[in-house]
Amino acid sequence: SLYPIFLKLENLSLLIIGGGKVALEKLESVLGNSPDTSITLVAKEIIPEINTLQHKFSNIILHERAYDDHDFNDMDLAIIAVNDVVLAGEIREKAQEKNVLVNIADKPDLCDFYLGSIVKKGSLKIAISTNGKSPTIAKRGVSRRNGKYSTLRIESIK
C-alpha cells in the first residue's frame, strides 16, 4: 500500500537514467511541477527534445554515456526509463546500495515510489494513483477531471 506525499524536489537531487520518449515524459512532468529541481540525466543516446529542454532549464545536466554506479552519489531519487527490464533491475540494485529511492517506468513491482497523475489548478494540486495497477486509467481520470475541477470554486486558493 502507498502513502501519498508531496516532495519539495527543489531541495533534492534527481537522477534520470534513459534518454528516450519515456525519459522525456518523466522529465517534463518533474519540470512542470518543480522546475527548480536539480536533475542529472544519463543515457547512451539522448533525443533532441531533451537537449532542447536543457537549453531552457539550467538545472538540467546531461551526460550522453552509459550510466555508472557513481551516478547515484549525492542523489536522493532516481527515475529509470530504460527499455530493458534486466538492466532496470540491475540499476535498481545499485541505487538501493546507495539508499536512493527508485521509480522504474512501467515496472511497478520494481518501484520504491510511483509518479501519480496530477491535476493542477492554481496552487491546488491533486495527485491520482491506482497503486501502480493501471497508470493509463489514472491519466484518463486526470484528463476527464481537469474539465470538472475547473468548474469548482477553487479560484480563491493562492
N, C-alpha and C positions, 0 to 999 in steps of 0.2 A: 504494500500500500504506500501511497505517496503523501508527503506533507508539502503543501504548496507554499512557496516563499517567493519574495521578490528580492533580487540581489542588486546591490549598488555596484554594477560592473565597472564603473569608472574607478573604483578603488581596488579592482582585481586585475590580474593578468590572464589573458585568454590565449590559448594556442589552438589554431585550427590546422589540422593535417588533411590535405586534399586541396586540389586547385580546379575542380570542375564545377558543373552546374549546381550540384548539391552543396558544395562548399560555398558557392556564391549565394545561394538561398539562405544559408545559415549566417553568413557574413552580413547580408542585407538586413536580416532580422535583428541581429545584435546592434548594428549601426542605427537602425530605425527606432530602437528602444533605448539605447545607451550609446550615443555617438562618440563619447569621450573614452570608451573602453580601450585599454592598451591591448592591441591584437597583433600576434605574430602568426603568420600563415606560412606553412611549409608544404611544398609539393614539387614533385618531379616536373610537372607541367602545370602552368597557370593560365587559365583562359583570359582573353583580353579584357573582359568585363571586370574581372578582379583587379587587373592592373589599373583600369580606369578609376575604380573606387579608391585605390591607394593614392592617386593624384588628388583626390578630393578630401581625403582624410589623412592628415599627417601622423596619426596614431596607429597606422597600419604598417607593419614591417613585413615584407615578402622575402622569402628565400626559395628560389627555384632550384630545388635539390631534393634528394631523398631525406626523409626525416631521420633524426639521430636521437638516441636516448637523452642526450644533453639538452635537447629542445625543451624537455619538461622542467629543467632547472628554473626556479623562480616563477613557475606558473601555478595558478590556482585552479583553473578549469581547462578542459580540452574538449574540443569537438572534432570527432574523427569522421571524415567524409571521403573514405576510400572505397573503391569498388571491388574489394577483396575481403571476404569475411574472415579468412585465416589471418591475414595481415592485420585487420582491425583488432582481432583477439590478441595478437602479439603486442600491438601498440597499447592496448588496454592494460595488459600485464605490466608493461614498463611504466605506464602512468601510475598505476596503483603502487608500485615500488616507491615512487616519488610522492605519494599521497596527493595526487592530482585527481580530482573528480572528472569523469569522462561521460560524454554523450556520443554514442556511435549511431550515425544516421541510419535510420530504417532497421536497427537491430535492438529493439527494446530490452531483450534479455541480457544484453551486454552493457546496458547503460546504468550509470550511477544516478543520473538525473535525466529528465525529459524536457524538451523545449515545447511548451504548450502553445496553442494558437492564441493570439492576443487580439482583443478588441480595445481600441483607444478612442476616447472622446475627451479632448482637452486633457485635464490632469487625471481623468479616470482611466484606469487600465483594468481589464478583466482578462484573466488567463483561463483558458479552457483546456482540459486534459481528459483523455479517455484512459488514463493509466497505461499508456503505451499500446492499448488494444487496437485502436484504429485512428491514426493521425489524420487520415483523409476525412473521417466523419467530423473530427474537431475543426478542421479547416472549413468544411462546408457549414458547420454551425456558426463559425465566425462570419462568413460571407452573408449568411442569412440574417444573423443577429445585428450586424453593423447597421443595416437599414432600420431595424426596430429600435435599437438603442438611441439612434439619432432623434427619435420622436419623444424620448423620455425627457423630463425636466432635470437635466444634469448640467445645464449651461452655467449654473451658479458655482460649480466646483472649480476651483482655481488652484 
